[in-house]
Amino acid sequence: MVLMLYYRHFSFHHQFLKRASGRISFSLVWTILLLMSAILLPLSVNADSILDDLQYDSIKKQQSNQNRATTNTTGKGLIQGGESIQVPAPPVAQATAPGISVPTARTANDFAYRIGPQDKITIEVFQVEELNHTARVNTQGFITMPLIGAIEVGGLTVEEAERHIEKVLGEKYLQDPHVTLSLSEFASQRITLEGWIEKPGIYPLKGKTTLLQTMAMGGGVQRLGDATEVVVFREIGGGNTVGYKIDVTEVRSGKLPNPLVLNNDIIVVPEHGSKAAFEGVTGTLRSFLGILAFPL
């Protein structure tokens, strides 16, 4: 009996200690896990932060390399007669466009149209209809206007002629006049079509004329001509000439704007596969003193 009681007492304590030991072990393991989480979490956050910093530094380095490469290619020199000629970078609008568009006569002073003999112009004076007038420029560069009489406009741009007429009207006849002048015919202007075009030659400009209209005047591109490499050579003043390579097929499809042609433009249609020969022509034009060369 005593032995039985002792055995039950021993079993009870043994089970109690076993359960207590299990609780202690579970609590100990849980405590260790919490401590490890507290230690490892900041390390994980710091690792993510370090990775972010490394990625940021990598991106900045790539951007710096790209900017450096752009700087090195912008304004690079052309070799001419053993000397390096610095080539100015093209305007941003031209560099970012899908091709090079030719500025119109009233978008840049370098390409501004100048009135010449036999040009036909229309003059409108704001709120003074009696002075509205259409006239043709004579061989001396003069037109005749109501009230004013003869006034010289030859050699002036459209904007300069407007200011000149406003000045004359303001000095004698009107207070703060506003004049608008437009050109309807460019009788004294001409362009040249060369290369693989059906009817090459010199053509007069009658009013504002686009590149596609000019190509139509010449009968279009011949079968062996390359309409994707058409080049417009243009004088920009000071003896300088600039060349614009234009894909006429892209213009026809509406993917590129249809630019205006200006006085003395030379439009060349090369033969298919004649890139080397064409580069020789542009090299000759680039040899002019002080030439501006755009990417061709």
PyMOL commands that set and color helices and strands:
alter all, ss='L'
color gray80, all
select helices_A, chain A and resi 2-73+92-96+109-111+129-131+158-172+211-217+227-229+248-252+275-286
alter helices_A, ss='H'
color red, helices_A
select strands_A, chain A and resi 77-80+83-86+120-125+133-136+142-145+149-152+179-185+190-195+201-204+230-237+240-246+266-269
alter strands_A, ss='S'
color yellow, strands_A
deselect
rebuild
show_as cartoon
